[in-house]
Amino acid sequence: MEVKLSMEITSAFCVTDFLKKLLLSDSICKHLGDLPGVTKKVVRGACIEDFGDLIMSGDLDIKGMDAILLHMGTNNLARNFDAHAVLIEMGSLIRLIKKINDKVHVVVSGILPRLIDFDQADKSIKEYNKLLSRVCRDCNVMMIRSFNGFTCGKEPNGIKEWLFARDGLHLSTRGSYVLSQLFRVQFSDRNIVKRRAVLDEEAAKRERRDDDFGYRKEFM
């Protein structure tokens, strides 16, 4: 079934923010509150590769952005619940973004639980979120474990069901508030700069370690 895509754009700016930031998401983030300094682009029904197509076609310009937050993947997962296939698409999108804008700070948000098809989706979502941290490390980008705010061991199925709308997929008003508050902290200028420095240092250590290993291997 062909999914018709429509883009909704909202903007909010705060004088205390100096980074030019962009949130790319499917409809999960449709009702999020304003995020300081962030332009929000929501594409209903979109899969990860749809954002890549928008970027490649020039309909989505990322060249002037300092930081991009990606919250997407649930529509990919609904196809066949293949976590590895979704990870491949996410890795491809990250690399595309960094190829076009090599200075941008990329932040990836994990997939939230799906009540609508919990029995089928839960295992794949947990696997995806677990492996996503490895993809983010390899791509030298930041990850937000947003799913932690929507789960609780004391609740049925381990999910805070009141944070979801009646359709079991999108967020309720309270759920949108929880996610927006998380993004306000994790995607703030201060946190981006701080975590960026940590990531760069970790990448430098890995590079020095690899160089040292190559040197020793050459003379063994």
N, C-alpha and C positions, 0 to 999 in steps of 0.2 A: 504494500500500500504506500502510495506516494504521500509524503508529509509536506504540506504547504508551510513554508517558513515565513514568519513575519517578525520584524525587528522593532523593539521598543527601546527608546533611548531617553534616559533621564540624567541630569547632571546636578551635582551639588559641590560647592566650593567653600573652603574655609581659609581665612587669612593665615591661620597657623600652619597650614600645610604647604609644602613647597614642591613635592613630587607630583608629576602628572600621572594619574593612576586610572586604570581601566579594569572594570569587572566584566568578564565574558561568562554568560551562563545560559542554560536552558530555562524553562519556566519555573523552576524551583525557586529562583531568586526574584520572581516577578514582583512580589509584594514586600521586598525588603525596604526598610526605611532608608533615609538619606545617609550616605557614607561620606564623611568630610573629604573633599578634594577628589572624589571618585566619579568618573563617568561610567554609568551602568548600561550595558548592552545585553538585552535579553532576546533570545531567539526561541520562540515557542516550537516545541517538537524537535529541536535540533539534536543531532549527534555530534560527537567530537569533530569528525571530519568535515562537517558542514561549516564550522568556524574556519577550518583550514581553507575551504573553498572560497569563503568570503574574503579572507586575507589575500589569497592568490589572485582573485578577480579585481582587487582594489576597492571593493565595496566596504571593506573594513580596514582603515588605515591605522597601523600600529607604530609607524616610524617615529612619531614624536613622543611616544609614551616612555615614562621612566619605570613604571611598574605595572604588571598585568596579573590579575587574579583569575584563575580558571576554576569554575565550579560547574562541572558537566560530567556526563558519562552514564547517567542513569538510563537514558534512552538507548544507548549502545547496549547496556547490560540486558535490557528487556528483549533484545532480539533472540538471544540463545543462552544467556547467562554464562557466557564464556569470559572469565576475568582476564585471561591472558590476551584475548583479542582486543579488549578495551584498553589494556595497558599499552599494547602496540600502537593504537591510535593516539593515545595521550602522549607517548614518547615522540611520535611523529609530529604532533602539533607543537610541542615544546621546542623541538629542533627547528621547525619552520619559523617560529616566532624569533628565536635567537639568531637564525640566519639572516632574517630581514632587519632585526634590530639587536645587534650584538651587545648593546649597553643596557638593555631592559632587564629589570629584576622580575623574574617569573615566580609566582606563588600558586601552588595547586592545592585545591580543597578536595578532601576525600568525598566519596559517594555516601549519601545519607541512606538510612534504612528505607525499605519499601514495604509498607503494610499491605498494599494491593495484591502482591504475589509473594508474601513473606516466605512460604515454604520452599519456593523455587529460588528466590533471589538471595536469601540471607547468607547462605554459604559462599556464594560467588562474591557478594559485596564484601564480606569479611576477608576473603582471599585477595580481592582487588586492593582494598585499603592496606592490607599488610604488605603486599608487594609494591604498592605505589611509593612507599618510602625509599625503596631501593632504586626505582626509576628516577625519583627526584634527586637522590644522591648522585647517581651516575650522570645526570644532566646538570648537576650543580645548581639546583633550584630549591626553593623553600616549599614545605608542605604544611598545610593546616589540617589537623585531625578533627575536623568539624563534626564527624560522626559521634565523637565522645559525648557531645552535649545532648544527643538525642537517644542515648542508651542508658539503661540502668538495670542492674541485675535483679532488683526487687520487683520489677514490672513484668507483666505477661510478655513473653517473647523477648524480654530484655529491652524493650523499646518504650519510650515515653510517648504513648499513643496520643495524648492530648496536644502534642506539638504538631500533629498532622491533620490535614483537612479530611472531610468525610470520604473523599475518593481514595484515601490511603496512600497517596503519592505526593501531592503537593503539601505545602505547609499551612498550618492554621495561623491565625494572627499571632498567637504566642510563639509558635515555631519560627515565624519570620522574624520576630523580635529577637529570639535567642540567637539565630544565625547572624542577624545584622550586628548585634552587640559583639559577637565573636569576631566578625570581620573588622569592626571598628578598632579593636585592639590589635589583632594579628596583622591587619593590613594598614596599620598606621605608619606614617613616615618614620617615626622613631624605631619601631620594631623592624621595619624593612631594612633600614640602614644597619641596625645592630646585628640582625641575623645574616645579612649579606656579608658583613665582615667575618663572621664565624665560618660561613660557607666557603668564602675565598681562602681563608687560612687552612681549612680542612682540605680543599682542593690542592693547595700548594704543598701540603704535607704528603698527599698521595703522589703528586708529581715527583717530589724529591725522593720518596721511597721507591717509586718505579725506576727513576734514573739510577739510584744506587743499586737496585737489583740488576739492572741492565749492565752496569759497570762491572759488578762482581761476576756476573755470568760470563761476560766477555773474557775475563782474565782467569777464569777457573780452569 
